[in-house]
Amino acid sequence: MGAFNTLSIGIKCSNCLKDFEGILQFKFGDVRQYHYKIGDKIKDSDHCFDHIDAIVYGTVEDKKCPHCNSINIEEFDIFIKYGLILSYSPIFDFRPYLNEYEGNYYIKNKLV
C-alpha cells in the first residue's frame, strides 16, 4: 500500500460478536502516517478536500478477532465531508473505486 494514514474503528466480530479495536489504513489528504479517530479533520496542506463529500477506501491492518481468532471483514468505506471523518461501514460495492484516484477514494459531491 505504500505510505498511508490510519483510523481507529470499532469492529464487532462476525463469529463471537465481541467488540474489538481495528485500525484502518487509507490514502487521503496528506499521507504521512497520521492517525485519526471519527470526528477528526483530515490534514490537507492544500485544503482541496475541505469542500468535497468523499468516500475513502480503508483496509483493516489485522482482520483477526483477538477473542476467537476468526477472520472478519477487512475492507471499509470511510465517509468524509468538509474534511471531517464522519463514519465508516463495510464496503458493499467496489465499482465506484475502480476509475477514481487510483482506487483510494471517490468524490460523491462537491460542496459549497
N, CA and C atoms as an extended XYZ file, in Angstrom:
336
Properties=species:S:1:pos:R:3:atomname:S:1:resname:S:1:resid:I:1 pbc="F F F"
N         0.821       -1.202        0.000 N   MET     1
C         0.000        0.000        0.000 CA  MET     1
C         0.858        1.256        0.000 C   MET     1
N         2.144        1.191        0.287 N   GLY     2
C         2.978        2.391        0.354 CA  GLY     2
C         2.647        3.204        1.588 C   GLY     2
N         2.879        4.519        1.538 N   ALA     3
C         2.557        5.403        2.665 CA  ALA     3
C         1.042        5.494        2.815 C   ALA     3
N         0.578        5.604        4.067 N   PHE     4
C        -0.850        5.663        4.343 CA  PHE     4
C        -1.078        6.349        5.681 C   PHE     4
N        -2.332        6.707        5.945 N   ASN     5
C        -2.774        7.188        7.250 CA  ASN     5
C        -3.592        6.079        7.888 C   ASN     5
N        -3.951        6.233        9.177 N   THR     6
C        -4.734        5.212        9.858 CA  THR     6
C        -5.917        5.837       10.597 C   THR     6
N        -6.936        5.017       10.817 N   LEU     7
C        -8.154        5.416       11.522 CA  LEU     7
C        -8.527        4.319       12.499 C   LEU     7
N        -8.724        4.682       13.777 N   SER     8
C        -9.201        3.718       14.777 CA  SER     8
C       -10.702        3.530       14.609 C   SER     8
N       -11.137        2.261       14.577 N   ILE     9
C       -12.566        1.963       14.481 CA  ILE     9
C       -12.913        0.834       15.437 C   ILE     9
N       -14.187        0.690       15.706 N   GLY    10
C       -14.677       -0.442       16.476 CA  GLY    10
C       -15.210       -1.493       15.517 C   GLY    10
N       -14.876       -2.754       15.765 N   ILE    11
C       -15.338       -3.859       14.926 CA  ILE    11
C       -16.042       -4.868       15.824 C   ILE    11
N       -17.172       -5.384       15.354 N   LYS    12
C       -17.863       -6.459       16.054 CA  LYS    12
C       -17.561       -7.749       15.294 C   LYS    12
N       -16.996       -8.714       15.972 N   CYS    13
C       -16.644       -9.986       15.347 CA  CYS    13
C       -17.897      -10.675       14.806 C   CYS    13
N       -17.817      -11.134       13.580 N   SER    14
C       -18.952      -11.813       12.958 CA  SER    14
C       -19.166      -13.219       13.531 C   SER    14
N       -18.174      -13.740       14.257 N   ASN    15
C       -18.286      -15.078       14.836 CA  ASN    15
C       -18.716      -15.033       16.306 C   ASN    15
N       -17.922      -14.380       17.159 N   CYS    16
C       -18.210      -14.382       18.600 CA  CYS    16
C       -19.018      -13.160       19.056 C   CYS    16
N       -19.200      -12.189       18.153 N   LEU    17
C       -19.981      -10.966       18.393 CA  LEU    17
C       -19.382      -10.032       19.444 C   LEU    17
N       -18.128      -10.243       19.800 N   LYS    18
C       -17.450       -9.343       20.735 CA  LYS    18
C       -16.844       -8.175       19.953 C   LYS    18
N       -16.756       -7.026       20.618 N   ASP    19
C       -16.170       -5.831       20.007 CA  ASP    19
C       -14.657       -5.826       20.211 C   ASP    19
N       -13.960       -5.285       19.213 N   PHE    20
C       -12.524       -5.061       19.348 CA  PHE    20
C       -12.120       -3.858       18.507 C   PHE    20
N       -10.970       -3.264       18.843 N   GLU    21
C       -10.494       -2.111       18.089 CA  GLU    21
C        -9.785       -2.580       16.825 C   GLU    21
N       -10.106       -1.913       15.740 N   GLY    22
C        -9.429       -2.158       14.481 CA  GLY    22
C        -8.761       -0.881       14.007 C   GLY    22
N        -7.764       -1.028       13.195 N   ILE    23
C        -7.067        0.113       12.594 CA  ILE    23
C        -7.198       -0.009       11.084 C   ILE    23
N        -7.804        1.012       10.463 N   LEU    24
C        -7.918        1.051        9.007 CA  LEU    24
C        -6.759        1.828        8.426 C   LEU    24
N        -6.174        1.328        7.367 N   GLN    25
C        -5.181        2.067        6.588 CA  GLN    25
C        -5.903        2.691        5.401 C   GLN    25
N        -5.561        3.951        5.093 N   PHE    26
C        -6.193        4.619        3.963 CA  PHE    26
C        -5.269        5.690        3.403 C   PHE    26
N        -5.549        6.100        2.157 N   LYS    27
C        -4.784        7.158        1.482 CA  LYS    27
C        -5.740        8.280        1.105 C   LYS    27
N        -5.640        9.382        1.856 N   PHE    28
C        -6.487       10.546        1.601 CA  PHE    28
C        -5.897       11.711        2.377 C   PHE    28
N        -5.926       12.916        1.801 N   GLY    29
C        -5.308       14.073        2.437 CA  GLY    29
C        -3.797       13.958        2.374 C   GLY    29
N        -3.115       14.602        3.314 N   ASP    30
C        -1.664       14.438        3.405 CA  ASP    30
C        -1.402       13.027        3.939 C   ASP    30
N        -0.718       12.223        3.170 N   VAL    31
C        -0.462       10.834        3.553 CA  VAL    31
C         0.915       10.784        4.197 C   VAL    31
N         0.910       10.901        5.532 N   ARG    32
C         2.175       10.968        6.278 CA  ARG    32
C         2.111       10.189        7.584 C   ARG    32
N         1.433        9.048        7.575 N   GLN    33
C         1.314        8.208        8.765 CA  GLN    33
C         0.556        8.910        9.897 C   GLN    33
N        -0.377        9.791        9.560 N   TYR    34
C        -1.218       10.419       10.583 CA  TYR    34
C        -2.215        9.388       11.094 C   TYR    34
N        -2.552        9.479       12.383 N   HIS    35
C        -3.546        8.591       12.981 CA  HIS    35
C        -4.771        9.411       13.366 C   HIS    35
N        -5.951        8.926       12.982 N   TYR    36
C        -7.196        9.649       13.184 CA  TYR    36
C        -8.208        8.827       13.973 C   TYR    36
N        -9.231        9.559       14.494 N   LYS    37
C       -10.417        8.974       15.102 CA  LYS    37
C       -11.621        9.578       14.385 C   LYS    37
N       -12.782        8.962       14.545 N   ILE    38
C       -14.013        9.529       13.988 CA  ILE    38
C       -14.180       10.943       14.563 C   ILE    38
N       -14.517       11.880       13.698 N   GLY    39
C       -14.694       13.275       14.108 CA  GLY    39
C       -13.477       14.150       13.864 C   GLY    39
N       -12.322       13.534       13.591 N   ASP    40
C       -11.107       14.309       13.316 CA  ASP    40
C       -11.168       14.933       11.929 C   ASP    40
N       -10.446       16.034       11.777 N   LYS    41
C       -10.324       16.696       10.481 CA  LYS    41
C        -9.065       16.158        9.792 C   LYS    41
N        -9.204       15.835        8.522 N   ILE    42
C        -8.084       15.332        7.723 CA  ILE    42
C        -7.061       16.448        7.519 C   ILE    42
N        -5.797       16.138        7.741 N   LYS    43
C        -4.732       17.097        7.440 CA  LYS    43
C        -4.566       17.137        5.924 C   LYS    43
N        -4.624       18.340        5.370 N   ASP    44
C        -4.582       18.524        3.920 CA  ASP    44
C        -3.923       19.869        3.651 C   ASP    44
N        -2.661       19.863        3.295 N   SER    45
C        -1.901       21.108        3.139 CA  SER    45
C        -2.483       22.037        2.084 C   SER    45
N        -3.141       21.484        1.059 N   ASP    46
C        -3.722       22.324        0.004 CA  ASP    46
C        -5.179       22.685        0.272 C   ASP    46
N        -5.759       22.125        1.302 N   HIS    47
C        -7.163       22.352        1.667 CA  HIS    47
C        -8.126       22.022        0.542 C   HIS    47
N        -7.724       21.179       -0.384 N   CYS    48
C        -8.592       20.834       -1.517 CA  CYS    48
C        -9.693       19.860       -1.113 C   CYS    48
N        -9.563       19.198        0.037 N   PHE    49
C       -10.591       18.254        0.466 CA  PHE    49
C       -11.608       18.889        1.407 C   PHE    49
N       -11.448       20.193        1.701 N   ASP    50
C       -12.375       20.866        2.611 CA  ASP    50
C       -13.755       21.079        2.010 C   ASP    50
N       -13.889       20.984        0.699 N   HIS    51
C       -15.156       21.303        0.043 CA  HIS    51
C       -15.693       20.146       -0.791 C   HIS    51
N       -15.427       18.920       -0.318 N   ILE    52
C       -15.967       17.759       -1.021 CA  ILE    52
C       -16.556       16.775       -0.030 C   ILE    52
N       -17.406       15.942       -0.550 N   ASP    53
C       -18.007       14.823        0.161 CA  ASP    53
C       -17.371       13.594       -0.477 C   ASP    53
N       -16.495       12.894        0.253 N   ALA    54
C       -15.729       11.795       -0.329 CA  ALA    54
C       -15.966       10.492        0.418 C   ALA    54
N       -15.785        9.406       -0.308 N   ILE    55
C       -15.802        8.083        0.298 CA  ILE    55
C       -14.439        7.466        0.008 C   ILE    55
N       -13.775        7.043        1.068 N   VAL    56
C       -12.378        6.622        1.018 CA  VAL    56
C       -12.286        5.122        1.312 C   VAL    56
N       -11.433        4.440        0.555 N   TYR    57
C       -11.198        3.017        0.744 CA  TYR    57
C       -10.282        2.802        1.945 C   TYR    57
N       -10.713        1.943        2.864 N   GLY    58
C        -9.894        1.604        4.021 CA  GLY    58
C        -9.788        0.100        4.181 C   GLY    58
N        -8.606       -0.362        4.552 N   THR    59
C        -8.398       -1.795        4.776 CA  THR    59
C        -7.865       -2.013        6.200 C   THR    59
N        -8.372       -3.033        6.864 N   VAL    60
C        -8.013       -3.317        8.256 CA  VAL    60
C        -6.600       -3.886        8.332 C   VAL    60
N        -5.808       -3.378        9.290 N   GLU    61
C        -4.445       -3.892        9.471 CA  GLU    61
C        -4.455       -5.351        9.921 C   GLU    61
N        -5.339       -5.700       10.864 N   ASP    62
C        -5.411       -7.080       11.359 CA  ASP    62
C        -6.879       -7.486       11.414 C   ASP    62
N        -7.298       -8.336       10.498 N   LYS    63
C        -8.705       -8.723       10.396 CA  LYS    63
C        -9.087       -9.873       11.321 C   LYS    63
N        -8.130      -10.362       12.109 N   LYS    64
C        -8.383      -11.486       13.008 CA  LYS    64
C        -8.913      -10.981       14.350 C   LYS    64
N        -9.993      -11.579       14.820 N   CYS    65
C       -10.574      -11.222       16.116 CA  CYS    65
C        -9.617      -11.641       17.234 C   CYS    65
N        -9.298      -10.734       18.168 N   PRO    66
C        -8.390      -11.093       19.264 CA  PRO    66
C        -9.031      -12.040       20.283 C   PRO    66
N       -10.354      -12.192       20.227 N   HIS    67
C       -11.059      -13.048       21.180 CA  HIS    67
C       -11.172      -14.490       20.701 C   HIS    67
N       -11.474      -14.683       19.394 N   CYS    68
C       -11.719      -16.051       18.902 CA  CYS    68
C       -10.894      -16.405       17.659 C   CYS    68
N       -10.076      -15.475       17.183 N   ASN    69
C        -9.198      -15.670       16.024 CA  ASN    69
C        -9.931      -15.846       14.681 C   ASN    69
N       -11.212      -15.543       14.632 N   SER    70
C       -11.945      -15.612       13.365 CA  SER    70
C       -11.535      -14.450       12.467 C   SER    70
N       -11.613      -14.675       11.163 N   ILE    71
C       -11.327      -13.641       10.176 CA  ILE    71
C       -12.593      -12.818        9.953 C   ILE    71
N       -12.457      -11.496        9.976 N   ASN    72
C       -13.584      -10.588        9.828 CA  ASN    72
C       -13.451       -9.756        8.559 C   ASN    72
N       -14.459       -8.931        8.319 N   ILE    73
C       -14.458       -8.026        7.167 CA  ILE    73
C       -13.179       -7.204        7.197 C   ILE    73
N       -12.557       -7.035        6.033 N   GLU    74
C       -11.299       -6.293        6.014 CA  GLU    74
C       -11.347       -5.000        5.233 C   GLU    74
N       -12.413       -4.734        4.482 N   GLU    75
C       -12.457       -3.535        3.654 CA  GLU    75
C       -13.671       -2.682        4.013 C   GLU    75
N       -13.419       -1.381        4.170 N   PHE    76
C       -14.447       -0.452        4.635 CA  PHE    76
C       -14.471        0.810        3.781 C   PHE    76
N       -15.653        1.418        3.701 N   ASP    77
C       -15.810        2.782        3.203 CA  ASP    77
C       -15.629        3.708        4.396 C   ASP    77
N       -14.865        4.781        4.211 N   ILE    78
C       -14.723        5.828        5.227 CA  ILE    78
C       -15.389        7.065        4.643 C   ILE    78
N       -16.364        7.626        5.362 N   PHE    79
C       -17.139        8.761        4.867 CA  PHE    79
C       -16.569       10.070        5.411 C   PHE    79
N       -16.190       10.959        4.500 N   ILE    80
C       -15.552       12.229        4.854 CA  ILE    80
C       -16.319       13.372        4.191 C   ILE    80
N       -16.662       14.385        4.982 N   LYS    81
C       -17.395       15.538        4.464 CA  LYS    81
C       -16.783       16.793        5.063 C   LYS    81
N       -16.526       17.784        4.221 N   TYR    82
C       -15.859       19.030        4.643 CA  TYR    82
C       -14.552       18.725        5.370 C   TYR    82
N       -13.883       17.662        4.977 N   GLY    83
C       -12.603       17.297        5.582 CA  GLY    83
C       -12.713       16.590        6.915 C   GLY    83
N       -13.935       16.326        7.401 N   LEU    84
C       -14.136       15.650        8.679 CA  LEU    84
C       -14.466       14.177        8.451 C   LEU    84
N       -13.861       13.324        9.257 N   ILE    85
C       -14.162       11.894        9.195 CA  ILE    85
C       -15.460       11.669        9.970 C   ILE    85
N       -16.513       11.294        9.252 N   LEU    86
C       -17.837       11.165        9.868 CA  LEU    86
C       -18.151        9.759       10.358 C   LEU    86
N       -17.871        8.754        9.526 N   SER    87
C       -18.244        7.391        9.877 CA  SER    87
C       -17.552        6.403        8.936 C   SER    87
N       -17.900        5.139        9.094 N   TYR    88
C       -17.354        4.079        8.253 CA  TYR    88
C       -18.378        2.954        8.194 C   TYR    88
N       -18.268        2.120        7.185 N   SER    89
C       -19.109        0.924        7.087 CA  SER    89
C       -18.431       -0.071        6.153 C   SER    89
N       -18.790       -1.350        6.264 N   PRO    90
C       -18.218       -2.333        5.333 CA  PRO    90
C       -18.541       -1.947        3.890 C   PRO    90
N       -17.619       -2.225        2.991 N   ILE    91
C       -17.833       -1.933        1.568 CA  ILE    91
C       -18.794       -2.979        0.999 C   ILE    91
N       -19.831       -2.489        0.320 N   PHE    92
C       -20.771       -3.384       -0.344 CA  PHE    92
C       -20.657       -3.304       -1.857 C   PHE    92
N       -20.020       -2.239       -2.374 N   ASP    93
C       -19.909       -2.066       -3.820 CA  ASP    93
C       -18.545       -1.441       -4.135 C   ASP    93
N       -17.681       -2.192       -4.785 N   PHE    94
C       -16.335       -1.718       -5.114 CA  PHE    94
C       -16.288       -0.884       -6.392 C   PHE    94
N       -17.338       -0.966       -7.203 N   ARG    95
C       -17.307       -0.336       -8.525 CA  ARG    95
C       -16.963        1.154       -8.518 C   ARG    95
N       -17.468        1.970       -7.587 N   PRO    96
C       -17.121        3.392       -7.644 CA  PRO    96
C       -15.616        3.674       -7.503 C   PRO    96
N       -14.881        2.785       -6.863 N   TYR    97
C       -13.444        2.980       -6.678 CA  TYR    97
C       -12.629        2.672       -7.932 C   TYR    97
N       -13.178        1.899       -8.840 N   LEU    98
C       -12.401        1.372       -9.952 CA  LEU    98
C       -11.809        2.427      -10.876 C   LEU    98
N       -12.476        3.521      -11.099 N   ASN    99
C       -11.993        4.534      -12.040 CA  ASN    99
C       -11.575        5.839      -11.383 C   ASN    99
N       -11.478        5.869      -10.088 N   GLU   100
C       -11.208        7.116       -9.378 CA  GLU   100
C        -9.923        7.052       -8.561 C   GLU   100
N        -9.073        8.024       -8.695 N   TYR   101
C        -7.937        8.308       -7.820 CA  TYR   101
C        -7.195        7.051       -7.369 C   TYR   101
N        -6.801        6.229       -8.334 N   GLU   102
C        -6.035        5.007       -8.093 CA  GLU   102
C        -6.738        4.052       -7.132 C   GLU   102
N        -8.046        4.124       -7.064 N   GLY   103
C        -8.811        3.228       -6.201 CA  GLY   103
C        -8.804        3.599       -4.741 C   GLY   103
N        -8.235        4.755       -4.383 N   ASN   104
C        -8.123        5.151       -2.980 CA  ASN   104
C        -9.358        5.858       -2.442 C   ASN   104
N       -10.085        6.570       -3.280 N   TYR   105
C       -11.294        7.265       -2.861 CA  TYR   105
C       -12.074        7.703       -4.089 C   TYR   105
N       -13.293        8.142       -3.865 N   TYR   106
C       -14.059        8.786       -4.923 CA  TYR   106
C       -14.847        9.936       -4.332 C   TYR   106
N       -15.108       10.928       -5.153 N   ILE   107
C       -15.816       12.117       -4.709 CA  ILE   107
C       -17.296       11.935       -4.997 C   ILE   107
N       -18.077       12.024       -3.929 N   LYS   108
C       -19.517       11.864       -4.046 CA  LYS   108
C       -20.167       13.175       -4.475 C   LYS   108
N       -19.751       14.292       -3.856 N   ASN   109
C       -20.294       15.616       -4.175 CA  ASN   109
C       -19.237       16.692       -3.954 C   ASN   109
N       -19.310       17.752       -4.727 N   LYS   110
C       -18.520       18.952       -4.433 CA  LYS   110
C       -19.428       19.863       -3.632 C   LYS   110
N       -18.927       20.370       -2.525 N   LEU   111
C       -19.723       21.162       -1.594 CA  LEU   111
C       -19.366       22.641       -1.678 C   LEU   111
N       -20.297       23.471       -1.314 N   VAL   112
C       -20.060       24.915       -1.319 CA  VAL   112
C       -19.656       25.357        0.058 C   VAL   112
